[in-house]
Amino acid sequence: MVTFRRMTIAILLMPCCLAGTPALGQATVSSQPAQERAASCRGGGFFAGPAAYKSVDQLPDGRVTFRLCAPEAREVKVTSSDIADIIPMGFTPGAPAGLAMAKDETGLWSVTTARPVPADTYRFNFEVDGARAPDPQGTAFSEERVGTNSVFEVLGAEGAFQSYDPAVPHGVVSTIEYWSEALGTRRRAHVYTPPGYMNGTGNYPVLYLVHGAGDSDDSWTSVGRAHYILDNLIAAKKAVPMIVVMPFGHTPDRPGADMLDNDGFGQDLLQALIPYVEQNFRTIDDPDHRAMAGLSMGGAHTIRHGLTHPELFHYLGIFSMGLGMNGDREQVVQFETANDAALKRSARDLKLLYYAMGSDDFLHGTVEPTRGLFDRYGIRHLYNESGGGHTWINWRRYLDDFLPRLFK
């Protein structure tokens, strides 16, 4: 089944917006009844449309103000894993997690970042008395493996490569569901088809693009902006038109399963998803026109199920992942031993192996053993070491650098 409208589930957790609903807490800031304060905060009744305030407001100097209507809440913060240097994650013991918001007399909470937020796309949520809540006034959301985030974009020249441009043609992002005999369950994926596909007859090369451990098949478009990145590259004639298949990288939990060395994902990809795509989309079905790439966990899937299948993929991209995690050299030896013949074929047949890592990434220690393996087998690769860490800020830019190199 192919669905051409994307469905996003907004979780409305804010009782301030519904007259007569129970309060989140008992603290009050004025003698005005809670129902009246909520109406003042919202600027109208529940069916009056959007609230009078902006929940995310980009200021002229680049800083961002966040707002939330929650009259009965005792403590509200804004949190974001994407900009931990501006909105802290609290990884250091005793350090704050999130930006504390202040409440006015109407029940409206707000906070402004101390520094400008660089032009890019970010996930965020509100934390209301300890409970995470997406923006109830939001219209852009991003699914994780479990849970939902709100999304905001700071516009600017640095982020233009991944922004919607009304002046260029746009492809279509579809949601597909298919049955996986290998896993015995229904599976979901997102598929980008390029401009012209819907009313054309031609066949296209395919990139299988996998997300990371905390994400879902929704993530490469909802926060990764893969569709806009490719729209802009195709319009600039920097990348060839292609289909991008974004599978769900997780499989049903089972005892002893390894998220990174996941045979179940490989079986689903090779036995179910690729055949489904080739039966239902106009693809060019040979390894010269088939690519695989992924970030973090998706990079691990690419190493284990792309690099070891040169009969299927002649183009590979590995973002922010490697072998030998935590200095485990035995992992590298085991991988070589199990895949010796396939690695020798990859050395002969691959047209591109693109490998990217941030200098501050907590997985940077895997670079040396992984590149050492490539060198031992004579697998030519292009290495891109950027600044920064294990973030979507890097992964969008890796994708922008990788896509123009495909199918040339």
C-alpha positions in Angstrom: 0.0 0.0 0.0 1.3 3.4 -0.9 0.0 6.5 0.8 0.7 9.9 -0.7 -0.2 12.0 2.3 2.0 12.0 5.3 0.2 11.7 8.6 1.6 13.3 11.7 0.1 12.7 15.2 0.2 15.8 17.3 -0.1 15.0 21.0 -2.0 17.7 22.8 -1.1 17.6 26.4 -1.8 21.1 27.5 -4.9 21.3 29.7 -4.7 25.1 29.5 -6.3 25.0 26.2 -9.5 23.1 27.2 -12.0 24.8 29.4 -13.0 22.7 32.4 -10.1 20.2 32.2 -8.2 19.3 35.4 -5.2 21.4 36.3 -1.6 20.0 36.0 -0.9 21.4 39.5 -2.3 23.5 42.2 0.1 26.5 42.2 -1.5 29.8 41.0 0.0 33.2 40.3 -3.1 35.4 40.6 -6.7 35.3 41.9 -8.0 35.3 38.4 -9.9 32.0 37.8 -7.8 29.4 35.9 -10.3 29.2 33.1 -10.1 33.0 32.5 -6.3 32.9 32.6 -6.3 30.1 30.0 -8.6 32.1 27.7 -6.3 35.2 28.2 -3.3 33.0 27.5 -4.8 31.5 24.4 -6.5 34.6 23.1 -9.8 32.9 22.6 -11.8 29.7 23.0 -10.7 26.2 21.8 -12.3 26.6 18.4 -11.0 30.1 17.8 -8.0 29.0 15.9 -4.3 29.4 16.7 -3.3 31.2 19.9 -2.5 34.8 19.8 1.2 34.1 20.8 4.0 32.5 18.7 5.3 29.4 20.4 8.6 29.7 18.5 9.7 33.1 17.5 12.9 33.9 15.6 14.1 37.3 16.7 15.9 39.8 14.4 19.2 39.1 16.2 19.0 35.3 15.7 17.9 34.4 19.2 14.8 32.4 19.6 11.9 32.8 22.0 9.8 29.9 23.1 6.3 30.2 24.6 3.7 27.9 26.1 0.3 28.4 27.6 0.1 26.3 30.8 -1.5 28.4 33.6 -1.6 25.6 36.3 1.9 24.2 35.6 4.5 24.6 38.4 7.7 24.3 36.3 8.2 24.4 32.5 11.3 24.1 30.4 12.1 23.9 26.8 14.4 21.0 25.8 16.3 20.1 22.6 18.8 17.4 21.9 19.9 19.2 18.7 21.4 22.3 20.2 22.9 21.2 23.5 25.3 24.1 23.6 22.4 26.5 23.7 19.7 24.4 25.3 21.7 22.2 27.7 21.0 18.5 28.0 22.3 18.1 31.6 24.8 15.4 30.8 27.2 16.8 33.4 26.1 15.9 37.0 24.4 18.8 38.6 24.1 20.7 35.3 20.6 21.9 34.2 18.7 20.2 31.5 16.8 22.5 29.3 16.0 26.2 29.6 13.8 27.2 32.5 10.8 29.3 31.4 9.0 32.1 33.3 5.3 32.5 33.7 3.4 35.8 33.3 0.0 36.8 34.9 -2.0 35.2 32.0 -0.4 31.8 32.4 2.0 32.2 29.4 5.5 30.7 29.9 8.4 32.1 27.9 12.2 32.0 27.6 14.6 33.5 25.0 17.9 31.8 24.2 21.0 33.7 25.5 22.7 33.3 22.1 21.6 33.3 18.5 20.5 29.9 17.1 22.3 29.0 13.9 20.2 28.7 10.7 19.1 25.0 10.7 16.3 22.6 11.6 15.9 21.5 15.2 13.7 19.2 17.3 12.4 20.4 20.6 9.8 19.8 23.3 8.4 21.4 26.4 8.9 19.7 29.8 5.8 20.5 31.9 6.1 19.4 35.5 8.5 16.6 34.4 6.3 15.4 31.5 7.6 15.8 27.9 5.1 17.5 25.6 5.4 18.5 21.9 4.2 22.0 21.1 0.4 22.1 21.2 0.4 25.0 18.8 2.9 23.4 16.5 2.3 22.1 13.0 5.7 20.4 12.3 6.6 17.2 14.2 9.2 14.4 14.0 8.8 10.9 15.2 11.5 9.1 17.1 11.7 5.4 17.7 9.1 6.1 20.4 7.6 9.5 21.0 7.2 12.6 19.0 9.1 15.9 18.9 8.1 19.3 17.7 10.3 20.8 14.9 11.3 24.4 14.2 13.5 25.9 11.5 15.7 29.0 11.9 16.0 30.5 8.4 19.2 31.9 7.0 21.9 31.4 4.4 23.7 28.7 6.2 20.7 26.5 6.3 19.3 27.3 2.8 20.6 24.0 1.3 18.0 22.1 3.5 15.1 24.6 3.3 12.0 24.5 1.2 12.5 26.7 -1.9 9.3 27.7 -3.7 11.3 28.4 -6.8 12.4 24.8 -7.5 10.4 21.7 -8.5 9.6 19.3 -5.6 9.4 15.6 -5.3 6.9 13.6 -3.3 7.4 11.8 0.0 5.2 8.7 0.3 4.5 6.4 3.2 4.5 2.7 2.3 3.6 -0.4 4.3 4.7 -3.9 3.3 4.7 -7.4 4.8 8.0 -8.8 5.9 8.1 -12.6 5.9 11.5 -12.5 7.5 10.2 -10.7 10.5 6.6 -11.9 10.5 5.2 -8.4 10.8 4.0 -5.3 8.9 6.7 -2.8 8.2 6.7 0.9 7.2 9.1 3.0 5.1 9.1 6.5 3.6 9.9 6.9 -0.1 11.0 10.1 -1.9 10.3 10.2 -5.6 11.9 13.1 -7.5 10.2 15.8 -9.5 8.7 14.4 -12.6 8.3 10.9 -11.4 4.6 11.0 -10.8 3.7 12.1 -14.4 6.6 10.4 -16.1 7.6 6.9 -17.4 11.3 6.8 -16.7 13.2 4.5 -14.3 15.4 5.8 -11.6 18.4 4.8 -9.4 17.7 4.1 -5.7 19.3 5.1 -2.5 18.4 3.2 0.7 18.9 5.7 3.5 18.7 4.5 7.1 18.2 6.6 10.4 19.9 6.3 13.8 19.1 4.4 17.0 16.8 7.0 18.5 14.9 7.7 15.3 12.3 6.2 12.9 11.7 6.0 9.1 10.1 9.4 9.4 13.3 11.1 10.6 15.3 11.6 7.5 12.5 13.8 6.1 10.9 15.3 9.2 14.2 16.5 10.7 16.8 15.4 8.3 15.2 17.3 5.4 16.5 14.8 2.9 13.7 15.6 0.4 14.4 19.3 0.4 18.2 18.7 0.2 17.7 16.5 -2.9 15.1 18.9 -4.4 17.6 21.7 -4.2 20.5 19.6 -5.5 18.5 18.3 -8.5 17.3 21.8 -9.4 21.0 23.0 -9.3 22.0 20.0 -11.5 24.4 18.9 -8.8 22.7 15.5 -8.2 20.9 13.1 -10.6 17.2 12.5 -9.9 16.8 9.4 -7.8 14.4 7.5 -5.5 15.3 7.5 -1.8 13.9 4.7 0.3 14.0 5.4 4.1 13.3 2.1 6.0 12.5 1.6 9.7 15.9 0.6 11.1 14.6 -1.2 14.1 13.2 -4.7 14.3 10.9 -6.3 16.9 12.7 -6.8 20.2 14.0 -10.3 20.8 16.3 -11.8 23.5 20.0 -11.3 22.8 19.4 -9.0 19.8 22.1 -6.5 18.9 20.9 -3.2 17.6 24.0 -2.6 15.5 24.7 -6.1 14.3 21.1 -6.8 13.4 20.6 -9.8 11.0 16.8 -9.2 11.2 17.2 -5.8 9.6 19.4 -7.2 6.9 16.9 -10.0 6.1 14.0 -7.5 6.0 16.0 -5.2 3.7 17.2 -7.8 1.3 14.2 -10.2 1.2 11.2 -7.9 1.7 11.9 -4.2 1.2 14.1 -4.2 -1.9 11.8 -6.6 -3.8 8.8 -4.6 -2.7 10.3 -1.3 -4.0 11.4 -2.9 -7.3 7.9 -4.3 -7.9 6.1 -1.1 -7.0 8.4 1.8 -8.2 10.1 2.4 -11.5 13.7 1.5 -10.4 16.9 0.6 -12.3 17.6 -2.8 -10.7 21.4 -3.2 -10.8 24.2 -2.5 -8.4 25.5 0.5 -10.5 22.2 2.2 -9.8 21.6 1.1 -6.2 23.1 2.8 -3.1 22.9 2.4 0.7 23.8 4.9 3.4 23.0 5.6 7.0 23.8 7.6 10.1 24.9 6.1 13.5 22.9 2.8 13.8 22.0 3.2 10.1 25.8 3.4 9.4 26.2 0.2 11.2 23.5 -1.4 9.0 25.3 0.0 6.0 28.6 -1.6 7.1 27.0 -5.0 7.8 24.4 -5.2 5.0 25.8 -2.9 2.4 29.5 -3.3 2.4 29.1 -7.0 2.5 26.7 -7.1 -0.5 28.7 -5.6 -3.5 26.4 -7.6 -5.8 23.6 -5.2 -4.7 25.3 -1.9 -3.9 28.1 -0.1 -5.6 27.7 3.2 -3.7 27.8 3.4 0.1 27.7 6.2 2.7 28.6 5.7 6.4 27.9 8.6 8.7 29.1 8.8 12.3 29.7 5.1 12.8 32.5 2.6 12.7 33.8 -0.8 13.9 35.9 -1.3 17.1 33.6 0.6 19.4 35.2 1.2 22.8 38.5 -0.1 21.6 37.0 -3.6 20.8 39.5 -4.8 18.2 38.1 -8.3 18.4 34.9 -6.9 16.8 36.9 -5.8 13.7 38.6 -9.2 13.5 35.3 -11.0 13.7 33.8 -8.8 11.0 36.8 -9.5 8.7 36.7 -13.2 9.3 33.0 -13.5 8.7 33.0 -11.3 5.5 36.4 -11.8 4.0 35.2 -12.8 0.5 32.6 -10.1 0.3 35.1 -7.4 1.4 37.5 -8.5 -1.3 34.7 -8.2 -3.9 33.8 -4.8 -2.5 37.4 -3.7 -3.0 37.0 -4.7 -6.6 33.5 -3.5 -7.4 32.6 -0.5 -5.3 32.4 2.8 -7.1 32.1 5.0 -3.9 32.6 4.4 -0.2 31.9 7.7 1.6 32.8 7.9 5.3 32.1 10.9 7.5 32.6 11.6 11.1 32.6 14.7 13.4 35.8 15.4 15.3 33.8 15.8 18.5 31.7 12.7 17.9 31.7 10.2 20.8 32.3 7.5 18.1 35.3 9.2 16.7 37.5 6.4 18.2 36.0 4.0 15.7 37.5 5.8 12.7 41.0 4.4 12.9 40.1 0.7 13.1 37.4 1.1 10.4 39.7 2.9 8.0 42.4 0.4 8.8 40.0 -2.4 7.7 39.3 -0.5 4.4 43.1 -0.1 3.8 43.9 -3.7 4.5 41.4 -4.8 1.9 42.3 -2.1 -0.6 38.8 -0.6 -0.4 39.1 3.0 -1.7 37.1 5.5 0.3 36.5 9.2 0.6 36.8 10.3 4.3 35.2 13.6 5.4 36.1 14.7 8.9 34.0 17.7 10.0 33.8 19.6 13.2 31.0 18.9 15.6 29.5 15.8 17.0 26.8 13.2 16.7 24.1 15.5 15.5 21.6 16.1 12.7 23.5 19.4 12.0 26.3 17.2 10.7 24.2 14.5 9.1 22.3 16.9 6.9 25.6 18.3 5.6 27.0 14.8 5.1 24.0 14.0 3.0 24.3 17.2 1.0 28.0 16.3 0.2 27.2 12.6 -0.5 24.2 12.8 -2.9 26.0 14.7 -5.7 28.6 11.8 -5.8 26.0 9.1 -6.6 25.3 7.3 -9.9 27.9 9.3 -11.8 
